[in-house]
């Protein structure tokens, strides 16, 4: 059928299994073709085609609530709810979001992008249903990787305790972004190979019922036998002990198997977990055979060969980080690397290959990773936790309570700092300065290029006076010459990149080229601007700020981070606390709203962080100074 003609999923009610099989093939072809141009999360979506078709056939969206954990597997859901025609603009500026988005469709009832939120959200919706006395079904779909998140386990505990009616779909494809790790993954592995648990349990119960009931003692014995055999059937009946009825494992690509089990689950009282085994990348060989997580989420690729289209260029910031850390670790046995299920994204997979005994992937568990790092630091080790800016948000209390309060030597390598583009609101790393800067004992650095980054990595490892964070952007550097010898960057000391006497622009990282371009434009108008690399965000360069205050030189702060509580706020606080009340200060940065998906240049244009805007801001500031004089 023509996927572009689909408006609502109700047509699926009349589809036979053969119709669904044909539709599944069409959807896979559509995704493989379209994502070859736009990029996106191909592997997760190819794996849930049949599952999504069956869910929409058996239930009535949006009355019944589908809650997609992480949300990167919701493309099929989007196609079935009338958005196939928007896939040419997937993850592009003002185009289709790569995650569920409530403003896009009434069928998207929960927005996400981070892991392990679906069960808690589902519990809230189910409780609201019960309080209102309505009868909709609530169906969270959570992956085996997301199940390792502590929040998911907290929700399982509460749902089982309350015995809330709910059908939980465990989409088990044995891999999230990277191969899953941990005891829960091992447990699921045993369950995958245990066969049809529910059928065996039903047969066992029928057998016990045939035993003549000679009083309570024999009945109690029979129940104990049933419980004992249950553990023989599936080792560690984790979900049933939590209060769930467990169904599975179910073949996630067998329509009849899916239908019968999910139908049974929906008729069962209390919480039910349907354990569905799927193949990530199903139907496209390069994605099916992916062992490194390349096809989880990627840019454009060649369909025939599966070759990912990559533009040649300078080394990535993540790569420079990992290579520098390996270089340091060769001489310092105390260096330990930690990741929360992102060894490939952070490039720590290369560190693991060289130092397997000093690399720990804790799974999707940023809270645990943060406090574990603190524990390592108490014993004289040098823990380096490499984590995306937006994922470090998940370990905030641990930052406050366990790391900063104890002033422990934990090094946070904050990757994907600043705007990241296509992944949008949930992944823009623009809040870390605001949530790190106000924490006592925390230090924050940001490099201007990849060469300065390697020195900051060295500085972070060598730092022995409490926690330190080095934040750096997604993507490649500038191709600058890399120094052979590593050196420490002085904390609280900035670098003047361009002399100037009319106004000073204090900036760092990705905004330095923008400031330099603005300065060139202003030079043509006779305006001489100083550009300062404010690479030490905390502590500030007090000496430089005092010098500017005594000169009463206007200051413009420029940052690709949130204005509220950001670097510019720190500069204002300094001038206020030191009674430099006559200073003229303006701030440019990310406004007080979430920034949607699009290319980084497009987003910078939208929020006014361009060289033209900076030059205009400078021109507007200078007359104010002259008028005061």
KAFENRA-V167674 format. One record per run of one state. SS is the DSSP state (A for helix, B for strand, O for the rest). FROM is the first residue (numbers start at 1). LEN is the number of residues. If there is no record, write none. Layout:
# KAFENRA-V167674
SS&FROM&LEN / SS&FROM&LEN
This chain:
# KAFENRA-V167674
O&1&2 / A&3&3 / O&6&3 / A&9&6 / O&15&2 / A&17&22 / O&39&1 / B&40&1 / O&41&1 / A&42&6 / O&48&1 / A&49&10 / O&59&6 / B&65&4 / O&69&6 / A&75&15 / O&90&28 / A&118&15 / O&133&5 / B&138&6 / O&144&2 / A&146&3 / O&149&1 / A&150&13 / O&163&3 / B&166&7 / O&173&2 / B&175&1 / O&176&3 / B&179&1 / O&180&3 / A&183&10 / O&193&4 / A&197&13 / O&210&6 / A&216&18 / O&234&4 / A&238&4 / O&242&3 / B&245&7 / O&252&3 / A&255&13 / O&268&3 / B&271&7 / O&278&7 / A&285&4 / O&289&9 / B&298&1 / O&299&2 / B&301&1 / O&302&6 / B&308&1 / O&309&7 / B&316&1 / A&317&13 / O&330&5 / B&335&5 / O&340&8 / A&348&7 / O&355&1 / A&356&3 / B&359&3 / O&362&4 / A&366&13 / O&379&3 / B&382&7 / A&389&16 / O&405&6 / B&411&5 / O&416&2 / B&418&1 / O&419&5 / A&424&3 / O&427&2 / B&429&1 / O&430&2 / A&432&6 / O&438&5 / B&443&4 / O&447&3 / A&450&13 / O&463&5 / B&468&4 / O&472&4 / B&476&1 / O&477&18 / B&495&4 / O&499&4 / B&503&5 / O&508&1 / A&509&15 / O&524&5 / B&529&5 / O&534&2 / B&536&3 / O&539&3 / A&542&10 / O&552&2 / B&554&9 / O&563&4 / A&567&11 / O&578&7 / B&585&6 / O&591&9 / A&600&8 / O&608&3 / A&611&18 / O&629&1
